[in-house]
């Protein structure tokens, strides 16, 4: 068993409200473009939700074989989103062997049905025609942070098998009336006049990772993640201390052992994010550049849910310096890793 300290990011694919590929998304974020607006879905105060959605004509139709199945409408949309991003990421693959996918999916919310079933990756193989190793593939249903947990699974897979490639990614959509209704009842969905809410979004992103240990100046590398659990999370009765993110930062920074120039975060505008971010900055200050740059692109493309982590990692590959990517899930998972 060969231990790997980092993996090469061979290629990436993104579809989100800002654009249909990685290059377009990076350019739009750097330009400060926002993709959200009012939609024809109304909250309990008869005020339209403010969302960031991918145009329906930007994603392919559902495969004929999948149309025959009684799939939840959200699952159908996630399959269509995934096809675009996965095709872009797979363009960098020059091998014929089946490849596993470690996929981030939506986290469970109270009273909301699970919309990503265990067979989602099987359906994805049908939708895309990709040669997926279904036996080794896994779904991690932790929401925003799940993509970083997927990276950990990719490390384990590549170390234990000696394989050359693995794919990690994530897909999600808040275009789900049940989920929107639940979040709106908590005043979390952005509407006109809201002060502490977020912009629901949607998207998919994938990264092709390689066990190649030879550093290439043209390719970014990803380092082993750090994880922690926040006991006082959004759906817990425990007191919120905001300390878990700091622990995840510390492990991720140690695994890279380099000062951080830029932080890419899942911060979506809700105030609950502020305390733990401040604690994490204070406790890890010695490893951060004096003018560390905090990027929170949910202000551009909305909250991408389970597609957040892989999208942030893809954005970080455009930086010339060491970046820290972190994500926080509603159910308490905190995760971080470095990209260089």
C-alpha positions in Angstrom: 0.0 0.0 0.0 1.5 3.3 -1.1 0.8 6.4 1.0 0.0 9.5 -1.1 0.4 13.0 0.3 -1.2 14.7 -2.6 -3.1 14.1 -5.8 -2.9 15.8 -9.2 -6.0 17.5 -10.5 -6.0 16.5 -14.1 -9.1 18.2 -15.3 -12.4 19.6 -14.0 -16.0 20.2 -15.1 -18.6 22.7 -13.8 -22.1 23.7 -14.6 -23.7 26.3 -12.4 -25.9 29.4 -12.8 -22.9 31.4 -14.0 -21.9 29.1 -16.9 -21.6 25.7 -18.5 -17.9 25.0 -18.0 -15.0 25.6 -15.6 -13.4 28.4 -17.6 -16.6 30.3 -17.9 -17.4 29.9 -14.2 -13.9 31.1 -13.1 -14.1 34.1 -15.4 -17.6 35.1 -14.1 -16.6 34.7 -10.5 -13.5 36.8 -11.0 -15.6 39.5 -12.8 -18.0 39.6 -9.8 -21.0 38.6 -11.9 -24.1 37.4 -10.0 -26.6 35.0 -11.4 -29.5 35.3 -9.1 -32.9 36.9 -9.3 -36.6 36.5 -8.3 -38.3 33.3 -9.6 -42.0 32.4 -9.9 -42.0 30.4 -6.7 -43.5 32.1 -3.7 -42.8 31.9 0.1 -45.3 32.0 2.9 -45.4 35.8 2.8 -46.4 35.6 -0.9 -42.9 37.1 -1.8 -41.0 35.4 -4.6 -37.9 33.4 -3.7 -34.6 34.8 -4.9 -32.6 31.9 -6.5 -29.8 31.2 -8.9 -30.7 28.5 -11.4 -29.2 26.9 -14.5 -31.3 27.6 -17.6 -33.3 24.5 -18.6 -32.1 24.7 -22.2 -28.5 24.5 -21.0 -28.8 20.9 -19.8 -29.5 17.8 -21.9 -32.7 15.9 -21.7 -33.1 12.8 -19.6 -32.0 9.6 -21.2 -35.0 7.6 -22.7 -34.3 4.6 -20.4 -34.5 6.8 -17.3 -37.7 8.4 -18.4 -39.3 5.0 -17.9 -38.4 5.0 -14.2 -40.4 6.7 -11.4 -37.5 9.1 -10.4 -38.1 12.1 -8.2 -38.0 15.3 -10.3 -35.0 16.6 -8.4 -33.1 13.4 -9.1 -33.9 13.8 -12.8 -32.6 17.3 -12.8 -29.4 16.3 -10.9 -28.7 13.6 -13.5 -29.1 16.2 -16.3 -26.8 18.7 -14.6 -24.2 15.9 -13.9 -23.9 14.9 -17.5 -22.5 18.3 -18.6 -19.9 18.6 -15.8 -18.8 15.0 -15.9 -18.2 15.1 -19.7 -15.9 18.1 -19.3 -14.0 16.5 -16.5 -13.6 13.2 -18.4 -12.1 15.0 -21.4 -8.8 14.8 -19.5 -8.9 11.0 -19.1 -6.7 9.0 -21.4 -7.5 5.5 -20.2 -10.2 2.9 -21.0 -10.5 1.1 -17.7 -13.6 1.8 -15.6 -13.2 4.6 -13.2 -14.9 5.1 -9.8 -16.8 8.2 -8.8 -17.0 9.4 -5.2 -20.0 11.6 -5.4 -21.2 14.3 -3.0 -25.0 14.4 -2.6 -27.6 16.5 -0.8 -27.7 16.1 3.0 -30.9 15.0 4.7 -33.1 17.7 6.2 -36.0 17.1 8.7 -39.2 16.1 7.0 -37.7 16.2 3.5 -37.5 13.0 1.5 -34.1 11.7 0.3 -33.8 12.6 -3.4 -30.5 10.9 -4.2 -31.0 7.1 -4.0 -28.3 4.5 -3.8 -28.7 3.8 -7.5 -28.0 7.4 -8.6 -24.5 6.5 -9.9 -26.0 3.6 -11.9 -28.4 6.1 -13.4 -25.5 8.5 -14.0 -23.8 5.8 -16.0 -26.9 5.4 -18.2 -27.3 9.2 -18.6 -23.7 9.9 -19.5 -22.5 6.6 -21.1 -19.4 7.0 -19.0 -17.4 3.8 -18.1 -17.9 4.0 -14.4 -16.6 1.5 -11.9 -19.9 1.0 -10.1 -18.6 -1.4 -7.5 -16.0 1.0 -6.2 -18.1 4.2 -6.5 -19.7 5.7 -3.4 -22.2 8.5 -2.5 -21.5 10.8 0.4 -24.8 12.6 1.4 -23.3 15.3 3.6 -24.3 18.4 1.5 -21.7 21.2 1.2 -18.8 19.4 2.9 -19.4 16.1 1.2 -17.1 16.8 -1.7 -14.1 17.0 0.6 -15.1 13.7 2.2 -15.1 12.4 -1.4 -11.5 13.5 -1.8 -10.6 11.4 1.3 -12.3 8.4 -0.3 -10.3 9.0 -3.5 -7.0 9.0 -1.5 -8.0 5.7 0.2 -9.0 4.1 -3.1 -5.8 5.1 -5.0 -3.6 4.1 -2.1 -5.2 0.7 -1.6 -5.6 -0.3 -5.2 -2.6 1.3 -7.0 -5.0 2.7 -9.6 -4.0 5.8 -11.5 -7.3 7.7 -11.5 -10.5 8.5 -9.6 -13.2 11.1 -10.0 -14.8 13.1 -7.2 -17.7 15.4 -7.7 -21.0 16.7 -6.4 -24.4 17.6 -7.6 -27.4 19.3 -6.0 -30.4 21.5 -6.7 -32.6 23.6 -4.4 -35.3 23.5 -7.1 -37.4 21.3 -4.8 -40.6 22.7 -3.4 -40.5 20.5 -0.3 -37.0 21.6 0.6 -37.7 25.3 -0.2 -40.9 25.2 1.9 -39.0 23.7 4.9 -36.2 26.3 4.6 -38.6 29.1 4.1 -40.5 28.1 7.3 -37.1 28.8 9.0 -36.7 32.1 7.2 -33.5 30.9 5.6 -34.5 31.4 1.9 -33.6 34.8 0.5 -36.6 37.0 -0.3 -37.0 40.7 -0.5 -36.3 42.2 2.9 -34.6 39.2 4.4 -31.6 39.9 6.6 -30.2 36.4 7.4 -30.9 34.1 4.5 -29.2 32.5 1.5 -29.6 32.3 -2.3 -30.6 28.7 -3.2 -28.7 27.5 -6.2 -27.9 24.4 -8.2 -25.1 22.9 -10.1 -22.7 20.0 -10.7 -18.9 19.7 -10.7 -16.4 16.9 -11.1 -12.6 16.6 -10.7 -10.4 14.0 -12.4 -7.7 13.1 -9.9 -4.5 11.2 -10.6 -2.0 9.4 -8.3 0.8 10.8 -10.4 3.5 12.0 -7.9 5.6 14.0 -10.3 4.8 17.7 -9.9 3.7 19.3 -13.1 3.8 23.2 -13.3 0.7 23.0 -15.4 -1.4 21.0 -12.9 -2.7 21.9 -9.4 -2.4 19.4 -6.6 -4.8 18.6 -3.8 -3.7 17.6 -0.3 -5.2 15.4 2.3 -8.2 16.9 4.1 -9.0 17.7 7.7 -12.4 16.9 9.3 -14.3 17.8 12.4 -17.9 17.6 13.7 -19.7 20.7 15.1 -22.0 19.3 17.9 -24.0 22.5 18.1 -25.1 22.5 14.4 -28.2 24.0 12.9 -30.4 21.0 13.8 -28.9 20.2 17.2 -30.0 21.2 20.6 -26.3 21.4 21.7 -24.8 24.8 22.2 -23.1 26.2 19.1 -19.4 26.8 20.0 -18.0 27.2 16.5 -14.8 25.3 17.2 -14.9 22.4 14.8 -14.0 24.4 11.7 -10.8 25.5 13.4 -9.8 21.9 14.0 -10.5 21.0 10.3 -8.3 24.0 9.3 -5.4 22.9 11.5 -5.3 19.4 10.0 -5.6 20.6 6.4 -2.9 23.2 6.8 -0.6 20.7 8.5 -1.0 18.3 5.6 0.3 21.0 3.2 2.6 22.8 5.6 2.5 26.1 3.7 1.2 29.6 4.3 -2.3 30.1 3.0 -2.8 33.0 0.6 -6.5 32.5 -0.3 -9.5 30.9 1.4 -12.4 29.6 -0.6 -15.4 29.0 1.6 -19.0 27.7 1.5 -20.1 30.9 3.3 -23.5 31.6 1.9 -24.5 34.8 3.7 -26.1 33.2 6.8 -24.7 34.7 10.0 -24.1 31.3 11.6 -21.0 31.0 9.4 -19.4 34.1 10.9 -18.5 32.9 14.4 -16.7 29.7 13.4 -14.8 31.4 10.6 -13.5 34.0 13.0 -12.5 31.4 15.5 -10.7 29.4 12.8 -8.8 32.4 11.5 -7.7 33.4 15.0 -6.5 29.9 16.0 -4.7 29.3 12.7 -3.4 32.9 12.2 0.3 31.9 12.1 -0.3 29.9 9.0 -2.2 32.6 7.1 -0.8 35.3 5.0 -1.2 38.8 6.4 -3.5 39.8 3.6 -5.3 36.5 3.2 -8.0 36.7 0.6 -11.4 35.3 1.5 -13.5 34.1 -1.5 -17.1 33.1 -0.9 -18.6 32.7 -4.4 -22.0 31.7 -3.2 -22.6 35.4 -3.6 -22.1 34.9 -7.3 -23.8 31.6 -8.1 -25.9 30.9 -5.0 -25.5 28.0 -2.5 -24.7 25.0 -4.6 -25.3 22.5 -1.8 -23.4 19.3 -2.4 -21.8 20.7 -5.5 -20.0 23.4 -3.4 -16.8 21.7 -2.4 -15.8 20.3 -5.8 -16.7 23.7 -7.4 -14.6 25.6 -4.9 -11.6 23.2 -5.5 -11.9 23.8 -9.2 -11.9 27.6 -8.7 -8.9 27.3 -6.5 -6.9 25.6 -9.3 -6.8 29.0 -11.0 -4.8 30.6 -8.1 -1.0 30.7 -8.3 -0.7 30.3 -4.6 -1.6 27.9 -1.9 -5.4 28.0 -1.2 -7.5 26.6 1.6 -10.9 25.3 0.7 -13.5 24.7 3.5 -17.1 23.8 3.7 -19.7 23.6 6.4 -22.8 21.4 6.3 -26.1 22.1 8.1 -25.8 18.8 10.0 -22.4 19.7 11.5 -19.8 18.3 9.2 -16.8 20.6 8.8 -14.1 19.9 6.2 -11.1 21.6 4.7 -8.2 20.9 2.4 -5.4 22.7 0.6 -4.9 23.2 -3.1 -1.7 24.3 -4.7 
